[in-house]
């Protein structure tokens, strides 16, 4: 008589090495952004297959387990078509939930435990929706509840439970919190080095010193999250924190090739060659078309608005200049019942953008890409040529104010007679001035007669190539912060 035993449940470093294959580069969970299509898009680089780990978007356990809302479950983790969590294409995979009820969380986790390698508890979402729902970073003060949430999964699941959180004001409390998560049963901890208050225009920089302290205080693997814009940031983060892996959120949305070719040494003379730059920063229109191809080739549905969000982020460098295409993309009507038509409308915009970007690239032929790298004037972040995928970093209020003050000094404001000093200072603080509206593409000189086919809203290529950086437009819905903890 033969007996069968249950699969071995690994934990900590054994799970990290044996099941996940020691990933160093991790794509973060992001609401409506790290869905199946985006996850599969990350896997087209063969050299990354054994080094990458991807999370699903954050799923609300309460809604996911609501028997009257099967639509939400199907939309957030489609088990019917068997593509989500497919062992051949969508693994290793971590499914992330937000919750404040241990029983609901366990029920949700049980539903997906056969389709993923681990379940993660979101303890970092800082958005207002998390405040209203009492989850994410708004559980940070309720350590007893957090312990129960994690421990319930640790005891009752056949797969490990992980946790992702934000830091506290002090190193000491941050470390104590991380140790509590480990005691509760978290087998991998992801530390986002920002405070709960650091979001949106106040995002600022993540504190790697707190992440390092967490790494040194626990015995389970630790992933670092925050400040990853370019590949150089990855090795810098690993060295500064000593972490086992680096997680990127928005950096991946704006440049899905962030981890591509990462084995090439930064100190190599060829690191800034055109060939290597194009591996790390592909043409954004090619990435956009690839994403649309993936969407069309899968049975698993995705939200039409989610597709639009990816288009805006991937092609952002071009859309900053091509204002008419930005408007055209924004006006694409969202209709889940007409998915094919919607995708074609998106594709039409991308193809038109492709023509313009190819023309610009051709005009710059002969100039090495390294010589076209500029610096964004407000943040000091380097910028690539506008036809290439690249990160976006929101200027802090302090950076915007400093930039506005500098611009005001360069171009003094004439105060009308009778205007009091407080009113005059309000002119300097105006959002329009702070966003440097005067440098937007729509305000630039029109295209010269020798290029009559250019749209009048578009900047001259000579202006673009001569500029030290691509100007930043006013914030818009497509640039709102993602709900990533």
Secondary structure, DSSP 4 states (H G I P E B T S, - for coil): -----PPP---HHHHHHHTS---SEEEPP-TTTSSHHHHHHGGG-GGGTTTEEEEPPPEEHHHHT-TT-HHHHHHHS--SSS-TT-TTTS-SEEEEEE-S-HHHHHHHHHHHTTSSSEEEEEE---SHHHHHHT-GGGGTT-HHHHHHHHHHHHHH-SSEEEEEEE--SSHHHHHHHHHHHHHHT-SEEEEE-S-TT--GGG-----HHHHHHHHHH-SSEEEEES---SHHHHHHHHHHH--SEEEESHHHHH-TTTTTTTTS-TTSTTTTSHHHHHHHS-BHHHHHHHHHHHHHH-SS---HHHHHHHHHHHTHHHHHH-HHHHHHHHT----GGGHHHHHHHHHHHHHHHHHHHHHHHHHTTTS-GGGG-EE-TTT--EE--TTB-----PPPHHHHHHHHHHHHHHS---PPTT--HHHHHHHHH-HHHHTTGGGSGGGSPPPPGGGTTS-TTSPPHHHHHHSSSPPPPPP-GGGSPP---
